[in-house]
Amino acid sequence: MTEVEWLACPDPTPMLEFLRDKASNRKARLFGVLCCRQNGDLFRDRRFHDAIRLAEGYADGEVGEPERAAAESAALDAYEAHHFDELDDHLLVPAALIARRYTLDFATADARRVTDAARWTGEMSFDGIDVELQFEQSGYLRDLFGNPFRPVPYDSRWRTSTAVALARTIYSDGTFDRLPILADALEDAGCDNPDLLAHCRGDGPHVRGCWVVDLVLGKE
């Protein structure tokens, strides 16, 4: 994959293949969560939604083992209660998300499962929904990983108390409308990287795991 292809790619599959051995398990899990939330109507049982929610916290070490194990067991019970055949394989994704181990390979398969399921199930299905979902997923990957061809060397002087406090709030509360303010704080701290500043001031999408916020917070 070239830089031009990465920046314009409408399909997450080749992007995920390119990221092989470059992505942390945390980022992979967060991407899986985003794919599930694209079509929440596919997961009608509360136990599925609980697993998806906890998987997001588990990615950051915020969920203990007893809670994780209980959520995985409950999601598997929900799968047994609702699945009928292989067309319902997407109902396994919430349990996979909250499992102890989750890799980019799992995320690749799960993104495809959710996209395929949306094409033939759900009240919001329409012709071309799979293409639209794939386009959105590609945008998520660009927000999570930035431009791998132009990694931004982070200067520790940019990590001021103001920038860190802003980034922490944006991350925990999902207040991505404050990213332009974070750009201002980073600029005040001496950051002049055009890619980083433009990303903060751009339209997004911006999601939990945004590469700029992660950079400020020191997350992998």
ZANULUM-681437 format. One record per residue (C-alpha): residue number from 1; residue in three letters; x, y, z. Coordinates in nm, 3 decimals. Example, Ala and Ser with C-alpha at 12.3 -4.5 7.8 and 13.67 -1.06 7.14 Angstrom:
BEGIN
@vofi: 1 | tiro: ALA | xx: 1.230 | yy: -0.450 | zz: 0.780
@vofi: 2 | tiro: SER | xx: 1.367 | yy: -0.106 | zz: 0.714
% end
This chain:
BEGIN
@vofi: 1 | tiro: MET | xx: 0.000 | yy: 0.000 | zz: 0.000
@vofi: 2 | tiro: THR | xx: 0.123 | yy: 0.351 | zz: -0.084
@vofi: 3 | tiro: GLU | xx: 0.061 | yy: 0.670 | zz: 0.107
@vofi: 4 | tiro: VAL | xx: -0.185 | yy: 0.791 | zz: -0.158
@vofi: 5 | tiro: GLU | xx: -0.378 | yy: 0.464 | zz: -0.132
@vofi: 6 | tiro: TRP | xx: -0.387 | yy: 0.483 | zz: 0.248
@vofi: 7 | tiro: LEU | xx: -0.527 | yy: 0.836 | zz: 0.245
@vofi: 8 | tiro: ALA | xx: -0.799 | yy: 0.756 | zz: -0.010
@vofi: 9 | tiro: CYS | xx: -0.879 | yy: 0.388 | zz: 0.052
@vofi: 10 | tiro: PRO | xx: -1.256 | yy: 0.327 | zz: 0.096
@vofi: 11 | tiro: ASP | xx: -1.216 | yy: -0.034 | zz: 0.214
@vofi: 12 | tiro: PRO | xx: -1.066 | yy: -0.124 | zz: 0.555
@vofi: 13 | tiro: THR | xx: -0.947 | yy: -0.470 | zz: 0.447
@vofi: 14 | tiro: PRO | xx: -0.625 | yy: -0.368 | zz: 0.263
@vofi: 15 | tiro: MET | xx: -0.559 | yy: -0.106 | zz: 0.532
@vofi: 16 | tiro: LEU | xx: -0.585 | yy: -0.368 | zz: 0.805
@vofi: 17 | tiro: GLU | xx: -0.356 | yy: -0.597 | zz: 0.609
@vofi: 18 | tiro: PHE | xx: -0.103 | yy: -0.315 | zz: 0.581
@vofi: 19 | tiro: LEU | xx: -0.125 | yy: -0.257 | zz: 0.958
@vofi: 20 | tiro: ARG | xx: -0.038 | yy: -0.619 | zz: 1.036
@vofi: 21 | tiro: ASP | xx: 0.238 | yy: -0.622 | zz: 1.302
@vofi: 22 | tiro: LYS | xx: 0.206 | yy: -0.244 | zz: 1.333
@vofi: 23 | tiro: ALA | xx: -0.107 | yy: -0.218 | zz: 1.548
@vofi: 24 | tiro: SER | xx: -0.143 | yy: -0.274 | zz: 1.921
@vofi: 25 | tiro: ASN | xx: -0.409 | yy: -0.510 | zz: 2.051
@vofi: 26 | tiro: ARG | xx: -0.567 | yy: -0.209 | zz: 2.223
@vofi: 27 | tiro: LYS | xx: -0.617 | yy: -0.028 | zz: 1.893
@vofi: 28 | tiro: ALA | xx: -0.750 | yy: -0.347 | zz: 1.734
@vofi: 29 | tiro: ARG | xx: -1.007 | yy: -0.387 | zz: 2.013
@vofi: 30 | tiro: LEU | xx: -1.115 | yy: -0.024 | zz: 1.990
@vofi: 31 | tiro: PHE | xx: -1.165 | yy: -0.064 | zz: 1.615
@vofi: 32 | tiro: GLY | xx: -1.378 | yy: -0.373 | zz: 1.676
@vofi: 33 | tiro: VAL | xx: -1.592 | yy: -0.178 | zz: 1.921
@vofi: 34 | tiro: LEU | xx: -1.645 | yy: 0.096 | zz: 1.663
@vofi: 35 | tiro: CYS | xx: -1.754 | yy: -0.157 | zz: 1.402
@vofi: 36 | tiro: CYS | xx: -2.015 | yy: -0.298 | zz: 1.639
@vofi: 37 | tiro: ARG | xx: -2.147 | yy: 0.047 | zz: 1.725
@vofi: 38 | tiro: GLN | xx: -2.192 | yy: 0.129 | zz: 1.358
@vofi: 39 | tiro: ASN | xx: -2.494 | yy: -0.100 | zz: 1.362
@vofi: 40 | tiro: GLY | xx: -2.616 | yy: -0.129 | zz: 1.717
@vofi: 41 | tiro: ASP | xx: -2.952 | yy: -0.255 | zz: 1.595
@vofi: 42 | tiro: LEU | xx: -2.782 | yy: -0.583 | zz: 1.500
@vofi: 43 | tiro: PHE | xx: -2.727 | yy: -0.657 | zz: 1.869
@vofi: 44 | tiro: ARG | xx: -3.068 | yy: -0.644 | zz: 2.033
@vofi: 45 | tiro: ASP | xx: -2.986 | yy: -0.819 | zz: 2.358
@vofi: 46 | tiro: ARG | xx: -2.861 | yy: -0.602 | zz: 2.646
@vofi: 47 | tiro: ARG | xx: -2.587 | yy: -0.859 | zz: 2.714
@vofi: 48 | tiro: PHE | xx: -2.430 | yy: -0.784 | zz: 2.376
@vofi: 49 | tiro: HIS | xx: -2.424 | yy: -0.411 | zz: 2.445
@vofi: 50 | tiro: ASP | xx: -2.278 | yy: -0.465 | zz: 2.791
@vofi: 51 | tiro: ALA | xx: -1.993 | yy: -0.667 | zz: 2.641
@vofi: 52 | tiro: ILE | xx: -1.924 | yy: -0.404 | zz: 2.375
@vofi: 53 | tiro: ARG | xx: -1.922 | yy: -0.125 | zz: 2.635
@vofi: 54 | tiro: LEU | xx: -1.693 | yy: -0.314 | zz: 2.870
@vofi: 55 | tiro: ALA | xx: -1.460 | yy: -0.411 | zz: 2.586
@vofi: 56 | tiro: GLU | xx: -1.386 | yy: -0.044 | zz: 2.534
@vofi: 57 | tiro: GLY | xx: -1.284 | yy: -0.007 | zz: 2.898
@vofi: 58 | tiro: TYR | xx: -1.099 | yy: -0.338 | zz: 2.896
@vofi: 59 | tiro: ALA | xx: -0.882 | yy: -0.210 | zz: 2.611
@vofi: 60 | tiro: ASP | xx: -0.749 | yy: 0.051 | zz: 2.854
@vofi: 61 | tiro: GLY | xx: -0.716 | yy: -0.177 | zz: 3.155
@vofi: 62 | tiro: GLU | xx: -1.023 | yy: -0.031 | zz: 3.326
@vofi: 63 | tiro: VAL | xx: -1.212 | yy: -0.362 | zz: 3.363
@vofi: 64 | tiro: GLY | xx: -1.110 | yy: -0.633 | zz: 3.608
@vofi: 65 | tiro: GLU | xx: -1.096 | yy: -1.003 | zz: 3.532
@vofi: 66 | tiro: PRO | xx: -1.416 | yy: -1.106 | zz: 3.717
@vofi: 67 | tiro: GLU | xx: -1.620 | yy: -0.841 | zz: 3.534
@vofi: 68 | tiro: ARG | xx: -1.459 | yy: -0.928 | zz: 3.202
@vofi: 69 | tiro: ALA | xx: -1.522 | yy: -1.300 | zz: 3.242
@vofi: 70 | tiro: ALA | xx: -1.884 | yy: -1.245 | zz: 3.345
@vofi: 71 | tiro: ALA | xx: -1.948 | yy: -1.021 | zz: 3.043
@vofi: 72 | tiro: GLU | xx: -1.792 | yy: -1.272 | zz: 2.804
@vofi: 73 | tiro: SER | xx: -2.001 | yy: -1.555 | zz: 2.950
@vofi: 74 | tiro: ALA | xx: -2.318 | yy: -1.346 | zz: 2.928
@vofi: 75 | tiro: ALA | xx: -2.247 | yy: -1.251 | zz: 2.566
@vofi: 76 | tiro: LEU | xx: -2.194 | yy: -1.617 | zz: 2.477
@vofi: 77 | tiro: ASP | xx: -2.524 | yy: -1.704 | zz: 2.648
@vofi: 78 | tiro: ALA | xx: -2.694 | yy: -1.433 | zz: 2.442
@vofi: 79 | tiro: TYR | xx: -2.539 | yy: -1.578 | zz: 2.126
@vofi: 80 | tiro: GLU | xx: -2.677 | yy: -1.922 | zz: 2.210
@vofi: 81 | tiro: ALA | xx: -3.019 | yy: -1.770 | zz: 2.272
@vofi: 82 | tiro: HIS | xx: -3.039 | yy: -1.573 | zz: 1.947
@vofi: 83 | tiro: HIS | xx: -2.838 | yy: -1.741 | zz: 1.674
@vofi: 84 | tiro: PHE | xx: -2.994 | yy: -1.981 | zz: 1.424
@vofi: 85 | tiro: ASP | xx: -2.731 | yy: -2.041 | zz: 1.154
@vofi: 86 | tiro: GLU | xx: -2.407 | yy: -1.909 | zz: 1.007
@vofi: 87 | tiro: LEU | xx: -2.580 | yy: -1.587 | zz: 0.904
@vofi: 88 | tiro: ASP | xx: -2.581 | yy: -1.497 | zz: 1.273
@vofi: 89 | tiro: ASP | xx: -2.203 | yy: -1.526 | zz: 1.318
@vofi: 90 | tiro: HIS | xx: -2.189 | yy: -1.153 | zz: 1.387
@vofi: 91 | tiro: LEU | xx: -2.357 | yy: -1.225 | zz: 1.721
@vofi: 92 | tiro: LEU | xx: -2.028 | yy: -1.381 | zz: 1.835
@vofi: 93 | tiro: VAL | xx: -1.842 | yy: -1.053 | zz: 1.795
@vofi: 94 | tiro: PRO | xx: -1.935 | yy: -0.896 | zz: 2.133
@vofi: 95 | tiro: ALA | xx: -1.803 | yy: -1.202 | zz: 2.318
@vofi: 96 | tiro: ALA | xx: -1.484 | yy: -1.192 | zz: 2.109
@vofi: 97 | tiro: LEU | xx: -1.436 | yy: -0.823 | zz: 2.190
@vofi: 98 | tiro: ILE | xx: -1.435 | yy: -0.887 | zz: 2.565
@vofi: 99 | tiro: ALA | xx: -1.218 | yy: -1.200 | zz: 2.545
@vofi: 100 | tiro: ARG | xx: -0.872 | yy: -1.179 | zz: 2.700
@vofi: 101 | tiro: ARG | xx: -0.698 | yy: -1.183 | zz: 2.364
@vofi: 102 | tiro: TYR | xx: -0.801 | yy: -0.971 | zz: 2.069
@vofi: 103 | tiro: THR | xx: -0.577 | yy: -0.911 | zz: 1.769
@vofi: 104 | tiro: LEU | xx: -0.590 | yy: -0.723 | zz: 1.441
@vofi: 105 | tiro: ASP | xx: -0.678 | yy: -1.049 | zz: 1.266
@vofi: 106 | tiro: PHE | xx: -0.985 | yy: -1.078 | zz: 1.488
@vofi: 107 | tiro: ALA | xx: -1.075 | yy: -0.716 | zz: 1.418
@vofi: 108 | tiro: THR | xx: -1.046 | yy: -0.774 | zz: 1.042
@vofi: 109 | tiro: ALA | xx: -1.280 | yy: -1.073 | zz: 1.056
@vofi: 110 | tiro: ASP | xx: -1.525 | yy: -0.901 | zz: 1.291
@vofi: 111 | tiro: ALA | xx: -1.547 | yy: -0.587 | zz: 1.078
@vofi: 112 | tiro: ARG | xx: -1.642 | yy: -0.806 | zz: 0.784
@vofi: 113 | tiro: ARG | xx: -1.897 | yy: -1.002 | zz: 0.989
@vofi: 114 | tiro: VAL | xx: -2.076 | yy: -0.687 | zz: 1.105
@vofi: 115 | tiro: THR | xx: -2.069 | yy: -0.532 | zz: 0.757
@vofi: 116 | tiro: ASP | xx: -2.204 | yy: -0.846 | zz: 0.593
@vofi: 117 | tiro: ALA | xx: -2.476 | yy: -0.883 | zz: 0.856
@vofi: 118 | tiro: ALA | xx: -2.589 | yy: -0.524 | zz: 0.803
@vofi: 119 | tiro: ARG | xx: -2.636 | yy: -0.597 | zz: 0.434
@vofi: 120 | tiro: TRP | xx: -2.902 | yy: -0.862 | zz: 0.491
@vofi: 121 | tiro: THR | xx: -3.046 | yy: -0.791 | zz: 0.836
@vofi: 122 | tiro: GLY | xx: -3.163 | yy: -0.501 | zz: 1.046
@vofi: 123 | tiro: GLU | xx: -3.431 | yy: -0.240 | zz: 1.009
@vofi: 124 | tiro: MET | xx: -3.181 | yy: 0.015 | zz: 0.876
@vofi: 125 | tiro: SER | xx: -3.054 | yy: -0.200 | zz: 0.586
@vofi: 126 | tiro: PHE | xx: -3.049 | yy: -0.043 | zz: 0.241
@vofi: 127 | tiro: ASP | xx: -2.882 | yy: -0.109 | zz: -0.091
@vofi: 128 | tiro: GLY | xx: -2.515 | yy: -0.016 | zz: -0.059
@vofi: 129 | tiro: ILE | xx: -2.502 | yy: -0.013 | zz: 0.322
@vofi: 130 | tiro: ASP | xx: -2.197 | yy: -0.241 | zz: 0.317
@vofi: 131 | tiro: VAL | xx: -2.006 | yy: 0.008 | zz: 0.100
@vofi: 132 | tiro: GLU | xx: -2.102 | yy: 0.294 | zz: 0.331
@vofi: 133 | tiro: LEU | xx: -1.997 | yy: 0.102 | zz: 0.641
@vofi: 134 | tiro: GLN | xx: -1.663 | yy: 0.008 | zz: 0.487
@vofi: 135 | tiro: PHE | xx: -1.603 | yy: 0.374 | zz: 0.400
@vofi: 136 | tiro: GLU | xx: -1.674 | yy: 0.471 | zz: 0.761
@vofi: 137 | tiro: GLN | xx: -1.443 | yy: 0.198 | zz: 0.890
@vofi: 138 | tiro: SER | xx: -1.162 | yy: 0.327 | zz: 0.670
@vofi: 139 | tiro: GLY | xx: -1.210 | yy: 0.669 | zz: 0.827
@vofi: 140 | tiro: TYR | xx: -1.188 | yy: 0.513 | zz: 1.173
@vofi: 141 | tiro: LEU | xx: -0.856 | yy: 0.353 | zz: 1.083
@vofi: 142 | tiro: ARG | xx: -0.712 | yy: 0.683 | zz: 0.961
@vofi: 143 | tiro: ASP | xx: -0.816 | yy: 0.845 | zz: 1.289
@vofi: 144 | tiro: LEU | xx: -0.679 | yy: 0.561 | zz: 1.500
@vofi: 145 | tiro: PHE | xx: -0.346 | yy: 0.530 | zz: 1.319
@vofi: 146 | tiro: GLY | xx: -0.291 | yy: 0.861 | zz: 1.146
@vofi: 147 | tiro: ASN | xx: -0.065 | yy: 0.845 | zz: 0.842
@vofi: 148 | tiro: PRO | xx: 0.176 | yy: 0.551 | zz: 0.895
@vofi: 149 | tiro: PHE | xx: 0.391 | yy: 0.687 | zz: 0.612
@vofi: 150 | tiro: ARG | xx: 0.452 | yy: 1.011 | zz: 0.801
@vofi: 151 | tiro: PRO | xx: 0.481 | yy: 0.930 | zz: 1.172
@vofi: 152 | tiro: VAL | xx: 0.489 | yy: 1.239 | zz: 1.390
@vofi: 153 | tiro: PRO | xx: 0.786 | yy: 1.250 | zz: 1.628
@vofi: 154 | tiro: TYR | xx: 0.639 | yy: 1.365 | zz: 1.956
@vofi: 155 | tiro: ASP | xx: 0.827 | yy: 1.633 | zz: 2.145
@vofi: 156 | tiro: SER | xx: 0.788 | yy: 1.592 | zz: 2.522
@vofi: 157 | tiro: ARG | xx: 0.771 | yy: 1.972 | zz: 2.555
@vofi: 158 | tiro: TRP | xx: 0.428 | yy: 1.957 | zz: 2.388
@vofi: 159 | tiro: ARG | xx: 0.298 | yy: 1.750 | zz: 2.681
@vofi: 160 | tiro: THR | xx: 0.206 | yy: 2.047 | zz: 2.898
@vofi: 161 | tiro: SER | xx: -0.040 | yy: 2.020 | zz: 3.185
@vofi: 162 | tiro: THR | xx: -0.298 | yy: 2.204 | zz: 2.974
@vofi: 163 | tiro: ALA | xx: -0.257 | yy: 1.977 | zz: 2.671
@vofi: 164 | tiro: VAL | xx: -0.266 | yy: 1.661 | zz: 2.883
@vofi: 165 | tiro: ALA | xx: -0.575 | yy: 1.773 | zz: 3.075
@vofi: 166 | tiro: LEU | xx: -0.756 | yy: 1.855 | zz: 2.751
@vofi: 167 | tiro: ALA | xx: -0.657 | yy: 1.526 | zz: 2.590
@vofi: 168 | tiro: ARG | xx: -0.767 | yy: 1.330 | zz: 2.895
@vofi: 169 | tiro: THR | xx: -1.109 | yy: 1.497 | zz: 2.895
@vofi: 170 | tiro: ILE | xx: -1.153 | yy: 1.446 | zz: 2.522
@vofi: 171 | tiro: TYR | xx: -1.061 | yy: 1.080 | zz: 2.560
@vofi: 172 | tiro: SER | xx: -1.278 | yy: 0.999 | zz: 2.861
@vofi: 173 | tiro: ASP | xx: -1.582 | yy: 1.207 | zz: 2.765
@vofi: 174 | tiro: GLY | xx: -1.571 | yy: 1.173 | zz: 2.386
@vofi: 175 | tiro: THR | xx: -1.574 | yy: 1.551 | zz: 2.347
@vofi: 176 | tiro: PHE | xx: -1.400 | yy: 1.555 | zz: 2.012
@vofi: 177 | tiro: ASP | xx: -1.537 | yy: 1.900 | zz: 1.937
@vofi: 178 | tiro: ARG | xx: -1.260 | yy: 2.019 | zz: 2.172
@vofi: 179 | tiro: LEU | xx: -0.983 | yy: 1.890 | zz: 1.945
@vofi: 180 | tiro: PRO | xx: -0.929 | yy: 2.238 | zz: 1.790
@vofi: 181 | tiro: ILE | xx: -0.869 | yy: 2.366 | zz: 2.144
@vofi: 182 | tiro: LEU | xx: -0.614 | yy: 2.089 | zz: 2.192
@vofi: 183 | tiro: ALA | xx: -0.448 | yy: 2.203 | zz: 1.869
@vofi: 184 | tiro: ASP | xx: -0.421 | yy: 2.554 | zz: 2.012
@vofi: 185 | tiro: ALA | xx: -0.268 | yy: 2.419 | zz: 2.334
@vofi: 186 | tiro: LEU | xx: -0.015 | yy: 2.212 | zz: 2.142
@vofi: 187 | tiro: GLU | xx: 0.069 | yy: 2.508 | zz: 1.922
@vofi: 188 | tiro: ASP | xx: 0.124 | yy: 2.722 | zz: 2.231
@vofi: 189 | tiro: ALA | xx: 0.363 | yy: 2.453 | zz: 2.354
@vofi: 190 | tiro: GLY | xx: 0.569 | yy: 2.482 | zz: 2.035
@vofi: 191 | tiro: CYS | xx: 0.408 | yy: 2.219 | zz: 1.810
@vofi: 192 | tiro: ASP | xx: 0.423 | yy: 2.321 | zz: 1.446
@vofi: 193 | tiro: ASN | xx: 0.359 | yy: 1.985 | zz: 1.281
@vofi: 194 | tiro: PRO | xx: 0.106 | yy: 2.056 | zz: 1.004
@vofi: 195 | tiro: ASP | xx: -0.036 | yy: 1.701 | zz: 0.994
@vofi: 196 | tiro: LEU | xx: -0.104 | yy: 1.692 | zz: 1.368
@vofi: 197 | tiro: LEU | xx: -0.261 | yy: 2.037 | zz: 1.383
@vofi: 198 | tiro: ALA | xx: -0.468 | yy: 1.982 | zz: 1.069
@vofi: 199 | tiro: HIS | xx: -0.601 | yy: 1.656 | zz: 1.206
@vofi: 200 | tiro: CYS | xx: -0.721 | yy: 1.824 | zz: 1.525
@vofi: 201 | tiro: ARG | xx: -0.889 | yy: 2.100 | zz: 1.328
@vofi: 202 | tiro: GLY | xx: -1.033 | yy: 1.872 | zz: 1.060
@vofi: 203 | tiro: ASP | xx: -1.379 | yy: 1.723 | zz: 1.029
@vofi: 204 | tiro: GLY | xx: -1.278 | yy: 1.373 | zz: 1.130
@vofi: 205 | tiro: PRO | xx: -1.421 | yy: 1.126 | zz: 1.200
@vofi: 206 | tiro: HIS | xx: -1.269 | yy: 1.141 | zz: 1.548
@vofi: 207 | tiro: VAL | xx: -1.305 | yy: 0.842 | zz: 1.777
@vofi: 208 | tiro: ARG | xx: -1.175 | yy: 0.698 | zz: 2.103
@vofi: 209 | tiro: GLY | xx: -0.815 | yy: 0.607 | zz: 2.022
@vofi: 210 | tiro: CYS | xx: -0.757 | yy: 0.911 | zz: 1.795
@vofi: 211 | tiro: TRP | xx: -0.385 | yy: 0.909 | zz: 1.718
@vofi: 212 | tiro: VAL | xx: -0.327 | yy: 1.268 | zz: 1.831
@vofi: 213 | tiro: VAL | xx: -0.501 | yy: 1.223 | zz: 2.166
@vofi: 214 | tiro: ASP | xx: -0.313 | yy: 0.896 | zz: 2.217
@vofi: 215 | tiro: LEU | xx: 0.014 | yy: 1.071 | zz: 2.134
@vofi: 216 | tiro: VAL | xx: -0.047 | yy: 1.336 | zz: 2.399
@vofi: 217 | tiro: LEU | xx: -0.152 | yy: 1.078 | zz: 2.658
@vofi: 218 | tiro: GLY | xx: 0.129 | yy: 0.837 | zz: 2.577
@vofi: 219 | tiro: LYS | xx: -0.103 | yy: 0.551 | zz: 2.476
@vofi: 220 | tiro: GLU | xx: -0.006 | yy: 0.282 | zz: 2.228
% end
